[in-house]
């Protein structure tokens, strides 16, 4: 393992210190906890959004704390859900009296820990609502699984529900729009190389030189299958096919596109993918209202990318395009 | 079996040692079908639990187990933190105020722990989880108890049943947790949670066998 770290056990703590030092105008630390909140938290009279998950997905989630997106982010150990006491502290620190929406990705550990935190907050008379993001079409959504995974499409939930909360909407309204995003967002990814969790010290899986993993999650967990590497265009088309087959995207629809890097893929390659995605959508008569290309939800130094497509209506479009000002997402 | 305060702390220490010793093994099992952190997470919790127990020399067994459960919940994270944490919290209730345990109490503790895992994980046996080790272990334990076997023997039979449960998890598809996303690809691999449960049970059995 070759990493720019001190001790593996100190990675999350030292990262959080670095985040706060880099962005004091946006965020502050909840002392004694692995929690980052807005510098002006709690914001009175506004529904607050808290998200989080394992560390290693930077800039998710701390990078999206700021006006128009999250109010608080909870950092678990690398690739491990944060514990309920940490989530509970985040909820307490951001509650401005109008309630708190927890944005959870659909992993068993995240769901359980956030559920327990919600129970703790409710016992404190803090109004809490939860949504669970499950955008990954690689995973069969059947009664035989715990549902689909939540991956990069979660960024759209943060953006749109965050914008809704900024309008002064109620907790029910913010939750409803978050659920609308979840119903309309689909993603799928591929990996060219594994990543190494610092505490583990070795890669979480291995791939042959010419092999790629299709449909893996954002924690280095295996995907649906392995295959020989294909061109960027073929790979993009393959992922997009699965996404388009999953929800009714038809000519005339408007969508937002997110080409998300997993940590070690250069922007050059992400743009190459985006070119093909735009071309295919154009052929199908699907309008692109907004495209985002970059590292939004990474998996440490994994090489690869995911494509997310969000089907928009007038409300979602307006909220997507609304301003946001956070360390990792600025839009005017 | 008589477990005075210090032996109870030593027992918790022995279980923690077993988890730490198996850190890499559990993580490698998880890498095959999950996200490669089971051993790392449990070891982090085990170290915290050992420190907590050592700092509570006057606690009764119930109080020790409650502290263990809370410590696991607040240090482990992932799915195993809430699951094992809930299990220890639930097991604490029948042991409240006790400084020694008999077979009947251990039975109540095991039953409560398993119910806690079911409630928290919304899982049942046959889904490639820790329940596939713990439920057969419980049944074997109760059978031994009903046959009026000594407690250590009941525990030995329970551990053996848990080991067979782990073997069974190699033959089935995961339908809970991150391994469920793999579907058929999860077959052939033993479940990390069932394995860690068995390691803990084996450590308890071993400790009691050697206890004076």
Interface residues (C-beta under 8 A of the other chain):
Chain A: X54 X76 X77 X78 X79 X80 X81 X82 X83 X84 X85 X86 X107 X108 X109 X112 X113 X116 X138 X139 X140 X144 X145 X146 X149 X197 X199 X200 X204 X205 X217 X219 X220 X221 X222 X224
Chain B: X27 X31 X32 X33 X34 X35 X36 X37 X40 X41 X44 X73 X74 X75 X76 X77 X78 X79 X80 X81 X82 X83 X120 X121 X173 X175 X176 X177 X178 X180 X181 X182 X183 X185
